[in-house]
Amino acid sequence: IHIQNCVDDMYLKKLSNGSIYTYLCKINAILNSAVENDIINKNPCKVKVKVKKPDKTALTTFELEKLLNIVKNIDIHYYIACMLASKCGLRRGEILGLTWDNIKPDYIKVDKQWKQNKDKSWGFGTLKTNNSYREVPISNNIYKDLMYYKREFKTIDFNNRLLPYITNTPLSKTLPNIFRKHGFDISFHELRHTYATIMIMQGLDFKTVADLIGDDVTQLNKTYSHVTDEMRNKARETIKNIF
């Protein structure tokens, strides 16, 4: 009970789940040692301690454009990464794994990702699931931005990738720090969440959105149930006004 209370307190203080799990691992190791040395009879940390998952944040279209403009003025590479996440729904590894032959005038072909191997090296790898292999439609503006970036700012990469980062640190750590510095308390992954939320709010059915983001409908339903609740509430108000 004491451990659970500490975990809940850390959650309220907005510690990251990674930090909370690190503390849990440490206390678990300490208590295991205490059991081995006959100081206590059993490890109370063996009982399931629940770590709450923070609610995912989705930006409004206004907030998204504001954030993209901020990032664009800081670093063009970061801007391209954010655009691909928020306006194409790509995962971090999928963005880092994109090569220029994946970019077509009206769609992006997602067929690989950039990931860390068992030997700690980084390279191309298979995608998360079979659903992840997909073609994501893009607007003419997105294509123009990508071609302008290729022409004016592209850094030489021997793998012909769009972004030359060796690891995912710039997207997983550096960018969220930039977001927070400018008043946006979100992770990089929540840009992808924003994309899916906007699509659903615009009336796209769950099957289509699931295909676009490379997920299955069941998982999508669980993740975005709050969006449909909001849509139902709006529908109720609309029906009241109509009738």
C-alpha positions as CSV (number, residue, x, y, z in Angstrom):
1,I,0.0,0.0,0.0
2,H,2.8,2.4,0.9
3,I,4.6,1.7,-2.4
4,Q,1.3,2.2,-4.4
5,N,0.8,5.5,-2.6
6,C,4.3,6.6,-3.5
7,V,3.8,5.7,-7.1
8,D,0.5,7.6,-7.2
9,D,2.2,10.6,-5.6
10,M,4.9,10.5,-8.3
11,Y,2.3,10.4,-11.0
12,L,0.5,13.5,-9.5
13,K,3.9,15.3,-9.5
14,K,4.1,14.5,-13.3
15,L,7.1,12.3,-13.2
16,S,7.5,10.3,-16.4
17,N,6.5,6.6,-16.4
18,G,10.1,5.8,-17.2
19,S,11.3,7.5,-14.0
20,I,8.6,5.8,-11.9
21,Y,9.5,2.3,-13.3
22,T,13.2,3.1,-12.5
23,Y,12.3,3.8,-8.8
24,L,10.2,0.6,-8.7
25,C,13.1,-1.5,-10.0
26,K,15.4,0.0,-7.3
27,I,12.9,-0.6,-4.4
28,N,12.2,-4.1,-5.8
29,A,16.0,-4.9,-5.8
30,I,16.4,-3.6,-2.3
31,L,13.5,-5.6,-0.9
32,N,14.6,-8.8,-2.7
33,S,18.0,-8.4,-1.0
34,A,16.2,-7.9,2.3
35,V,14.3,-11.2,1.8
36,E,17.6,-13.0,0.9
37,N,19.2,-11.7,4.1
38,D,16.2,-12.8,6.3
39,I,15.4,-9.2,7.2
40,I,11.8,-9.5,5.9
41,N,9.8,-12.6,5.0
42,K,8.5,-11.5,1.6
43,N,8.9,-8.7,-0.9
44,P,5.8,-6.5,-0.8
45,C,6.8,-5.1,-4.2
46,K,5.9,-8.5,-5.7
47,V,2.2,-7.5,-5.4
48,K,1.1,-5.8,-8.5
49,V,1.8,-2.1,-8.3
50,K,-0.2,-0.2,-10.9
51,V,1.4,2.8,-12.7
52,K,-1.2,5.0,-14.2
53,K,-0.8,5.8,-17.9
54,P,-1.1,9.5,-18.5
55,D,-3.9,10.6,-20.9
56,K,-2.6,11.3,-24.3
57,T,-2.8,14.9,-25.5
58,A,-4.1,16.0,-28.9
59,L,-3.5,19.5,-30.1
60,T,-6.1,21.5,-31.9
61,T,-5.4,22.5,-35.5
62,F,-4.6,26.0,-34.3
63,E,-2.2,24.7,-31.6
64,L,-0.6,22.4,-34.1
65,E,0.1,25.1,-36.7
66,K,1.6,27.3,-33.9
67,L,3.9,24.5,-32.8
68,L,5.0,23.7,-36.3
69,N,5.9,27.3,-37.0
70,I,7.9,27.5,-33.7
71,V,9.8,24.3,-34.6
72,K,10.4,25.5,-38.2
73,N,12.2,28.6,-37.0
74,I,14.4,26.5,-34.8
75,D,15.5,23.6,-37.1
76,I,14.2,22.5,-40.5
77,H,15.0,18.8,-39.8
78,Y,12.8,18.9,-36.6
79,Y,10.1,20.6,-38.6
80,I,10.0,17.8,-41.2
81,A,9.9,15.2,-38.5
82,C,7.0,17.0,-36.7
83,M,5.1,17.5,-39.9
84,L,5.4,13.8,-40.8
85,A,4.1,12.8,-37.4
86,S,1.3,15.3,-37.1
87,K,0.1,15.5,-40.8
88,C,0.9,11.9,-41.9
89,G,0.5,10.0,-38.7
90,L,3.9,8.3,-38.9
91,R,5.6,6.7,-35.9
92,R,9.1,7.9,-34.8
93,G,10.9,4.9,-36.2
94,E,9.0,5.1,-39.5
95,I,10.0,8.7,-39.9
96,L,13.6,8.0,-39.3
97,G,13.5,5.0,-41.7
98,L,12.0,7.0,-44.6
99,T,14.2,7.1,-47.7
100,W,13.6,9.5,-50.6
101,D,12.2,6.7,-52.8
102,N,9.3,6.4,-50.3
103,I,8.1,9.9,-51.2
104,K,5.6,10.1,-54.0
105,P,3.7,13.1,-55.3
106,D,0.5,12.0,-53.6
107,Y,1.5,9.5,-50.9
108,I,4.3,8.2,-48.7
109,K,5.1,4.5,-48.8
110,V,5.9,3.2,-45.3
111,D,7.8,-0.1,-45.6
112,K,10.6,0.0,-43.0
113,Q,11.8,1.7,-39.8
114,W,15.0,2.8,-38.2
115,K,15.6,0.9,-35.0
116,Q,18.2,-0.3,-32.5
117,N,19.5,-3.8,-33.1
118,K,20.3,-6.4,-30.4
119,D,24.0,-5.4,-30.7
120,K,23.1,-1.8,-29.9
121,S,23.8,-0.6,-33.5
122,W,21.1,1.3,-35.4
123,G,19.8,0.4,-38.8
124,F,16.8,-0.4,-41.0
125,G,14.3,-3.0,-39.6
126,T,10.9,-4.5,-40.2
127,L,7.8,-2.5,-39.1
128,K,5.9,-3.0,-35.8
129,T,3.0,-5.0,-37.3
130,N,1.7,-6.1,-40.7
131,N,-0.8,-3.3,-40.5
132,S,2.1,-0.8,-40.4
133,Y,3.0,-1.5,-44.0
134,R,0.9,1.1,-45.8
135,E,0.7,4.0,-48.2
136,V,-0.3,7.3,-46.5
137,P,-1.9,10.0,-48.8
138,I,-0.4,13.4,-48.5
139,S,-1.5,16.9,-49.7
140,N,0.2,18.9,-52.3
141,N,1.5,21.3,-49.7
142,I,3.2,18.5,-47.8
143,Y,4.9,17.2,-51.0
144,K,6.1,20.7,-51.8
145,D,7.5,21.1,-48.3
146,L,9.4,17.8,-48.6
147,M,10.8,18.7,-52.0
148,Y,11.9,22.1,-50.8
149,Y,13.6,20.5,-47.9
150,K,15.3,18.0,-50.2
151,R,16.5,20.7,-52.5
152,E,17.6,23.3,-50.0
153,F,18.4,21.6,-46.7
154,K,19.0,17.9,-47.1
155,T,22.0,16.6,-45.2
156,I,24.0,13.9,-46.9
157,D,23.0,10.5,-45.6
158,F,24.6,7.3,-47.1
159,N,21.3,5.4,-46.7
160,N,19.4,8.1,-48.6
161,R,17.2,8.8,-45.6
162,L,15.2,12.0,-45.2
163,L,16.6,12.6,-41.7
164,P,20.2,11.9,-41.0
165,Y,19.9,11.1,-37.2
166,I,21.8,8.0,-36.1
167,T,19.6,7.4,-33.1
168,N,16.1,8.4,-32.1
169,T,17.3,10.8,-29.3
170,P,16.6,14.0,-31.2
171,L,12.9,13.0,-31.6
172,S,12.4,11.2,-28.3
173,K,14.2,13.6,-26.0
174,T,15.4,16.8,-27.7
175,L,12.1,17.8,-29.4
176,P,9.9,17.2,-26.3
177,N,12.2,19.5,-24.4
178,I,11.7,22.2,-27.1
179,F,7.9,21.6,-26.9
180,R,7.9,22.1,-23.2
181,K,10.1,25.2,-23.4
182,H,7.5,26.8,-25.6
183,G,4.5,25.8,-23.5
184,F,3.5,22.5,-25.1
185,D,3.6,19.7,-22.6
186,I,3.5,16.8,-25.1
187,S,5.6,13.9,-26.3
188,F,6.7,13.5,-29.9
189,H,4.3,10.5,-30.2
190,E,1.4,12.7,-29.3
191,L,1.8,14.5,-32.7
192,R,0.7,11.2,-34.3
193,H,-2.1,11.1,-31.7
194,T,-3.1,14.6,-32.9
195,Y,-3.2,13.4,-36.5
196,A,-5.6,10.5,-35.7
197,T,-7.8,12.7,-33.5
198,I,-8.2,15.3,-36.2
199,M,-9.1,12.6,-38.8
200,I,-11.8,11.1,-36.5
201,M,-13.1,14.5,-35.6
202,Q,-13.4,15.3,-39.3
203,G,-15.7,12.3,-39.7
204,L,-13.4,9.6,-41.1
205,D,-14.5,6.1,-40.0
206,F,-12.3,4.1,-37.6
207,K,-11.3,1.5,-40.2
208,T,-10.0,4.2,-42.5
209,V,-8.1,6.0,-39.7
210,A,-6.7,2.6,-38.5
211,D,-5.4,1.9,-42.1
212,L,-3.8,5.4,-42.3
213,I,-1.9,5.2,-39.0
214,G,-1.0,1.5,-39.4
215,D,-3.0,0.2,-36.4
216,D,-5.9,-2.2,-35.9
217,V,-9.4,-1.0,-35.3
218,T,-9.7,-2.6,-31.8
219,Q,-6.7,-0.7,-30.5
220,L,-7.8,2.5,-32.2
221,N,-11.2,2.2,-30.5
222,K,-9.6,1.8,-27.1
223,T,-7.1,4.7,-27.6
224,Y,-9.6,7.2,-29.1
225,S,-12.8,6.4,-27.2
226,H,-12.6,9.9,-25.6
227,V,-12.9,11.4,-29.1
228,T,-16.0,9.5,-29.9
229,D,-17.5,10.5,-26.6
230,E,-16.9,14.1,-27.4
231,M,-18.4,13.6,-30.9
232,R,-21.5,12.0,-29.3
233,N,-21.9,14.9,-26.9
234,K,-21.7,17.3,-29.9
235,A,-24.3,15.1,-31.7
236,R,-26.7,15.4,-28.7
237,E,-26.5,19.2,-28.8
238,T,-26.9,19.2,-32.6
239,I,-30.0,17.0,-32.3
240,K,-31.5,19.2,-29.6
241,N,-31.1,22.2,-31.8
242,I,-32.5,20.5,-34.9
243,F,-35.6,19.1,-33.2
